Amino acid sequence: MANLQNGINAWVFLNEDEPPKTSYTSSDSCYQSLITSKVYDSATFLGIAFFEVVPAGQGSTIQIGNGSHPGGLTNQDYLNFVLRDAREVNPAIKFLATMVYSGSNTLAAIFSGGGDPQTQASNFANNLVSYLKNNGMNGLDIDWEGDVSEQLTQAQFKILFSTIRSVFDQQPVKYYLSFTPAWPTSTIDYPTVNSAFDFVSPQFYDGTSLSTFLDAGISPAVIGYGAQFEPGNAAPNASAQQVWNVVSEGFSSAGTQYNYQDIFMWRLNSGNFQFEQAQFMILGQLGNPPASNAFDDTAIVAAAGNPNLTKMTIRSGDVLNAIQSVNTGTGPYNTGTQGTETGIFTLLQHGGNSGGAQVINIPLNDPIVSISGYTGPWYGWQCVLQLTLTGKSGTTYGPFGSMAGSTARNPFVQTAPAGQSVVGFSGSTVTVPLAGGSQTAIIASLNAVFA
């Protein structure tokens, strides 16, 4: 498994409201979904976009860019809300101020108007720390493309980020520098990247390869992975599993194997926000598997808009060994990465790899409306002995599990309320021994998630 030293991270772009005409406080807004579905729990760092360089009493500092929202709310209001609400969901989350990459207020503005570059950089770094401290933020993220990548010279790059690193390191708490380039440029001072930045997350979704960044001079020891789940993307940025398959393998450079240092995802609030948020949460579970034997799909499928189950892989033998669900979203905010496709959500497998696997396909127009079966002891372990799924039309799938070896059988039935269907599962697993001394997990308890 990859050692993601700096975690799984995402951006939020405060200028945009989704669905259109909603505001931050609207119950169906992309921002409220981040709270109610606890999407923030999956993030180590949250990059908040976009901050601008503005004049200060001495030198320059940062502020969130302008933006207007329904109800007279501003980007500053949204910033305050996000800082408050994300930390309430996830007290350990860290906030990065993501700098704007275009226009006249990029980092290049620090050096406008003449003057001594070192003094300008020092003034900015000190003002930056004051801003971060006063606003409860944890560092600076540099979106490297567009105007800033052309206008900031290599010498200014070295002075600015070396100075910020030095001032950050003088503080009693840790402040972070993150670099997220779309492509290498001649204006980057690569030794400074490798010494000043805590992690570098190239925007691989823009098409530039890992080898291009490494060949340009970025150290493989600081490289992370930039991901995106917006329409128009293809493999390996079409699902959480695709991204994780790449990241978990790591990469080789000059004969040495390296781990990616983080995953940074653009973004949690586009017009495809349900797909993005759910994929981000799945990615979080892939990178940080639940430590307990309990599982619960509720939050992920809620973030996805509670799409129908359309496929399940069920492993069984004597008992129910494992389940894995695939949901298909048909709403406007989970269209998948190919634009015209529906959003496909492959949830994590619950249980182990013993037993035989069967794949069932479930029509969108005939959703699962009930689950039934038996629980009981099996060679001393309490578990789900057998499972049957029933569609709205009466079509059944199963039973899965022969119940051989059970000493008692307790029937159960769970039926969806009118107008709802099964969209996921919660429950628990238990670890049991296998012949030959190995172990596996089987399903100990199971409940349907209805929506």
Order of alpha helices (4+ residues) and beta strands (2+ residues): beta-alpha-beta-beta-alpha-beta-alpha-beta-alpha-alpha-beta-alpha-beta-alpha-beta-alpha-beta-beta-beta-alpha-beta-alpha-beta-beta-beta-beta-beta-beta-beta-beta-beta-beta-beta
